[in-house]
Each structure stands twice: as structure tokens, then as C-alpha cells.
Amino acid sequence: MPPIVTPYIPQYITVHMGPPGSDAENVTVSFPDYVKNVASSEIYPTWEPEALKANILAIISFALNRVYTEFYPSQGYPFNITASTAYDQKFIKGRSYFENIEQLVDELFTTYIRRIGYVEPLAAKFCNGTTVTCDGLSQWGSQYLAEQGYNYMDILRYYYGDNIELVTNAPVMGVRYSYPGTPLRRGDSGPSVVQMQTMLRRIAQDYPAIPVVQADGIFGDDTQQAVETFQEIFGLTPDGVVGTGTWYKMVYLYVGITELADLVSEGQTFYGVEFRDAAAELLRPGNEGNRVRVLQYMLDVLAEFYPDLPPIAVDGIYGPATRAAVMAFQRQSGLTESGAVDPDTWAALYRDYAGIRDTVIVNDILLPLVELPSQA
């Protein structure tokens, strides 16, 4: 993700009236009007209400994913989405809306789909299901399911899987961009530096020539060297300064590597719980569930700051990778390297995590949190 862009509903969205790179005009409209336009252009008002709702939610989520990932601005384009169905969704400038679709959009435009445990709006791709098929929602198929008695969530889960949920009443605000506003350079510190370092760390996994830096919020010599290497690799002026060109190249690569703009992506995961109580029982290899997810989440946060800790997937399965990360933490903390999480290990993990959360993760800028089920 562009790390400071928390999902929200933009007041306005700018649509390029042709494919990316074409000499077409850009049209700025309110976000609800954009959704009404696309829905009136893509689907039939005579369809079942549940099918209409499912399609409208897919349209909203796909557009929000484009905004959230800064998909086009990170490539240097001055728009948020295109009107080309080869890339995005059909938008017809100046068209009228169907009344029932207009009413549904007014009810739903602050609601979007996401994968459970992920931050970003789902890149909810769809196609008509007759002349064109795809991995996402079938528009005509959704109508068929609605006629069989499926409600809109049944339809969405049929096409996107059971591991989705709806975010409702998302905040509405002007379009924000992740670039901090002024270039970052050696000597700077703070959340924007953490965000840049976090992107660099993930990119370095795929481009090992880039030195791995700690996401400590301090733009020191190591970070400057990593930035210069990044700039050299991608044909930018290697001055070690993160201006708009370097920042958005990082955003573009980060989004591409993690596939945030695709229906199947690594996803931005987030977990918030009563951490101190989550390890009431010993955790060891073979365990599964939300307690393991909490453990993995804290380890993965710490890995951004402690270079000896390997980053791990937050999948709820205590396998070899999780055991290796636990042992690395225990070794660093002077604890017995058992590979299992006893109360002493959990207390040390929580102490280190809480310190980072309270000093770096300011206002949920870096890692937004939600509550896991209390029974976890």
C-alpha cells in the first residue's frame, strides 16, 4: 500500500476518458455520481435488487482500490481511474442515471468490500459473463443467482470467496496522496520516513541489490545508501533524496509487488487485540488460529525494525517460518531459544511491540488496527 493512505471515500474522482497514455480529457465528478454513472452504464435497472446491490458494491470497491493504491498517480498520470473497460470501468460523460440505481448508490456509496484481515478495498473485478469472462464477478451470473434467491452477500461470496466482509460508513474526504509534501533526505525523521523505509524493505525482497534498512523512522546513512541504490536501479537521479519521482516509483513497485491492485494480492493485514492476554496458553509449532495470528502480527511488525528478525506471513499457522522467527526473537532478547512462546517470551514480545506502537505507529498511520474476536 501507499502506507499513509487509509481507505476512505473520496469526495471527487478524476476519470480519464480513454486508455492510459491516450490524449483524452480528464473529467472530475463526485464519487457517488461516478458510481451512478458506471452502474447505469454497466448493468440493467430491471435486474433483481440483490444483483444490483452486488454489482454496485463491486463497482465501488474496484474504484476505491484504484484510489487507495494510487494506481495511476504513481505512474505519473493526473487522474484516478480511466473510462476504458480494458483497464477499468465504463464511464460515459454526461449520461443520465436510472432512478432505482441512483437510490441504491445513495444508500451504498460509503460501503465497500475487503478481504477479512486486509486493509485495502478489494480490487473487485467483474465482467458481463457472456461475451467476456473473468476471475471476478459475472454480471449476468449475478442476476441469475439473484433470481435463484441469493442475496447480495451470497452473490459476492459466490464470486469472491467466503473470506470477504463489508466496511460500512467509511469516511468521506478529499482525495489524499501519500507523498509527504516535501522531499525526504538524510537527517529527517518521523512517520513519513518510516513509511518510505517500509516500502523499501518490501521492495528489497524482490531486488536484493537494495540494502535492507530498519524502519526506524530515522533517515541516516544506511537509508540514504538504500535510496541511492534504488534510484540507480530504476533510472532515477541517485541523489539519495526522496522527492515525488522517487516516492511514487516506490509506491508503484510496492503496489505491483504485493499485487494490491489485483483480485488476488498479498494484502495489507492488520490485527489489534488485547495482546497481553492473547497467550494465556503456550504456543508451539502445530498450533493454529487467531492467537497464532496475533503472534505473527507482532513478529512481523518487529521485523520491520529488527534486522535479525525475518518477516513472516500472518496466516494463523505456527509452522517452520514462525518457529524460526520466534527463535530469532528469543535469541535477540536473551531468552531460551525453544521456538515455543511461553509467558516470558510473550511478555517480551508485547513489551517491544507496544514500544513501537506507542512511539512510531502514530494515529494508526502505519498499521491501522482492528479488534480480533475476543475468544481468540
N, C-alpha and C positions, 0 to 999 in steps of 0.2 A: 504494500500500500504506500501511497504517499503518507507518511506516518501521522501528520497532524490533521489530516482530513478525516474528521469523524462523520459518519453517514448523516445526512440531513436532506431536506427537500429544498432545492434551490428556488428562489422566487422567480427567476427567469432562466431560460436556457437558450443558447445560441445554436441555430441549426444551419449547417452548410447545405445549400440546395443541390449539391451534386456529389460525386465521389471525392474523397480526399485528394487534394492537389489540383482539382479542376478549377477553372475560372468561373465559379458560380457565386451568387450572392450569399451573404450570411443574414439570416433572419432571427431576430431575438423576440421571443414570446414568453408569456408567463408559463410556468411549468404545468399548471392544470390545463391551460389551453393547448399546450403541446400534446399532452396525453389525450385530450379530447380529439384533437386533430388526427393523431396516429390511430386511435381506436376507431374513429369514424372512417378512416382510410383502409384499415386492415381487416375489420370484421363486420358482420352484418347485424344491424339493430334488431332483426327479427329472431335472432338466436335466443336460446334459453338464458334467463338471467344469470344462472350459475356459470354458464360458459362465458358470458360477457365479463363477469367478475374475474374469472380465472385469467382471461386474456388481458384485461386491463391491469391486473397486478403484475403480469409478466412484462407488459409494456413499461410500467413504472419502474420495475426493478432493473430491467435492462438499461434504461436511460440513466437511472441513478448510478449504476455501475460505471457507466461512461464518465459521469461527473466525478464520482469518488476516486477512480483510478487516474483521473486527469489524462485519459487515454489520448485525446488529440492535442491538448496543450503541451503535453510532454514531448510531442513530436514537432512542436513549433507552429501548430495551427491555431488560429484565433477563434476557434469555435469548440463546442462541447460534443456535438454529435452531427451526423450527416443525415440527409433525406434519402440516401441511396440504400435500397433494400439489399444490395450486395454486401453492404457493410453494417447497416444499422436498421432503421425502421422507416416505413413510408410516411412522409410528411408532405402535405400539399398546401402550399401557401394560399391563404385566403379562403379555404373551403369552409363550408358550414358544418355544424355538428348535429348528430341525431339526438333528439331530446332525451331519450332514455339513457343513452351512453353518457351524455353530459351530466345527468343526475348521478349516475353511478361514479363517475370520475370525481365529482364534488364530494362524494362520500368516502372515496378510497385513496385520494392522491397523497395522503400522508402515511400510507401503508405500503410496505414493500416486503419482498421475500428475502430470506437469507438462510444459509445452511446453519443448523444448530451448532453453536460453538464458534461460528465465524463472525467477523465484524462486517465485511463488505456486503452490499446488496448483491443478490445473486445475478450473475450475467444470464438472465432468463431468456435464452434464445428460443425462437419459435419459427415455424413455417406453416404454410397452408395445409400440408399433409396430403395434398392430392398431386399437383404438378411438381411440388418440391417437398422433399422430406429432410429431416434433420434429427439431431440427437435431443432436441428440446421439445417444446410443446407443439402438438399438431392442432392447428386452429379448427379444422373441420372435425378432427378427432375429439376435441373438447366439446363440441356441440353434440356429437354422438353420445359421449359419456353423460352429458347433462340430460339428454333425453332418456337415458337409462336410469336416472335418479341420482347420479353423482352430484355432490355439492362442490363448490369451487375449490375447497381444500382437498377433497378427494381427487379432483382433476389435477391440481397442481402436484400432488404427491404421486399420482399415476405417472406423470411425465418427468418430474424432477427428483423423485425418490422420497422416502419417508423422513429423511433427516433434514427437513426444512421447517421453518417457522415464520410467522409474520411479525414484523415490527410495526406497531400502530402508533399513531400520534407523533410521528417523527417531527423534530423541529423544522421550521421554515425559516430560511435566511438567505441573504445574497450569496452568490457563488463565491467560494473562498478557494484560494490556491495555496499549495503547501510551501512555496518558496517564502523564506522568512522576510523578504523585503529588501534586505541589504546583503551584500556578499559576505560569506563566512571565510575567515582567514586565521592563520596561526595567532594564538593569543585570545581568541574568542572562547566563550564557554556558554553553557546553558542548554535548554531543551532542543533548540534547533540544531545544535552540534550533535546532540545525542541522536536525533532523527537522521541526520546525514551519515553518522557513523554506523547506525543500524542498517541503513541501505547498503553502505559499502561492505559491511561484514557479510551480508547475504550474497551480494554480487561476487565477492571474493571466493565464495564456494564454487562458483562456475568459472571464474577467471583467477586461477591460483597465483598468477604473477602479481596480483594486487596484495600487498601485505595486509594481514588480518589485524585490525585495530580493536582496542577496547572501546565500548560505547559508554565512555565515562563522562561525556559532556565537555571535555577539555580538548581544544584544538591545539595539540602540541606537535612536536617534530614528527612523531610516528604517523599522526593523522595527515600531516602535510605530505609526507612521503607517499602515503597510500593514495591521496588525492592526485598527486602529480603522476603516479603510475597509471591511475585510472584515466587521467586526461591523455596521457601518451598513447594508451591502448586504443582509445576511441577518437583520436584525431583532434583533440581539443588543445588549446594553448596550455602547456604544462607549467602553469604559474603557481599551483598549489592553492589557488583561491576558488572558492565555490560560489560562482555567480549563477545567473539564471541558466546559462547554457549547460554548465556542469551539473547543476542541481536537477534540471529536468531530464538530462541524459541518464542520471542515476534513477530518477522516478520511472522513466520509460523502461530501463533494463530491469528494475526491481519488479515492476508490474508484469513484464514479459516472463522473467524467470519464475516467478511464483504463480503465473497464469491467473492472476486475479481477474482479468477481463474475460476469462473463459468459463464455460459452464462447469468444467472440472478444474479446480485450482487447488493450490496448497492451502489457500485461505488464510485469513488473519484470525488466529484463535485468541480467545480471551477467557479468563476464568477468574472469578473473585469468590472467596468463601471465607468462612471462619477458619482461617488457616491453622490457628493454634490447636483447634480441636479435631482437625481432619485426620490425624494419625493416632487415634486412640488405640489402634491395633498395629502390631508390627507389619510393615510392608516388606515383601520379599519377591524375588523372581517367581513368576507364575500368577501373581495377583492381577486382577483386572478391575476396572470400574472407575468411579469418579475420584476416589481417594488417590488412585494412581495418576489420574489426570492432574490433580492439584499438585502432586509431587513433580510431575513432568513440567507443568507450567512454571513452577518456581525455579526448577533447574534450568529451564530454557531461558528465563529472564536473567538468571545469574550468569549464564554462558555468554550473554551479551557484554558482561563486564569483567568476567574472569577468563582469561585466555586459556587456562588449563582445563576448563570445563567444555566438553563437546556439546554443541547444540543437538537437541533431540526432538523427535516428533511427539506431540501431545495426543496420543491415541488411546490412552487408558489401558495399555498392555505393558506389564512390567517384564520386558524382555531383556536381551543382552545389552542393547544400547542404553537402556535406563540403568541397568546394573553398573555399566561402565561409568556412566555419569555420576551415579551415587558414590562409587568408589573414588572417583576423581575429587569429588567434593569432600569426602571423608579424609582423603589424603591431604588435601589443602588445609583442612580445618584441624588436623592433628587428632582425628578420631580413628577408631579401629576400622580398617578397610574390609568390612564384612560384605558390602554390596547389598545389605538389607537396611531398612530405615527403622531404627529403634528411636525411643523418645529423645535421646541425646542428639542424634542426627537430625531429627525433625526440628528440635528446638534451634539448632544451629542454622538449619536451612531457613526457618522462619525469621530468625533474627537478621540474617544477611538480606533476605528478600525484603523485609519490612524497612530496612535502612534504605534500600534502593527505592522502594515505593514512595517513601516519605520525602526523599530528597531529590529524586530525579523524575519520577512519574507524576508530574505536577498537573493537577486538574484533569487527570486521565488522558493527557495529551499523547503520551507514547503508547500506553497499553490500556485502552478502555476496559473496565471490569464489569462483569455482571455476576449475579449470585448463582452458584450451583445449587442443586437440590439439597436441602438441609439434611436429608437422610444419607447423603453420600458419605 
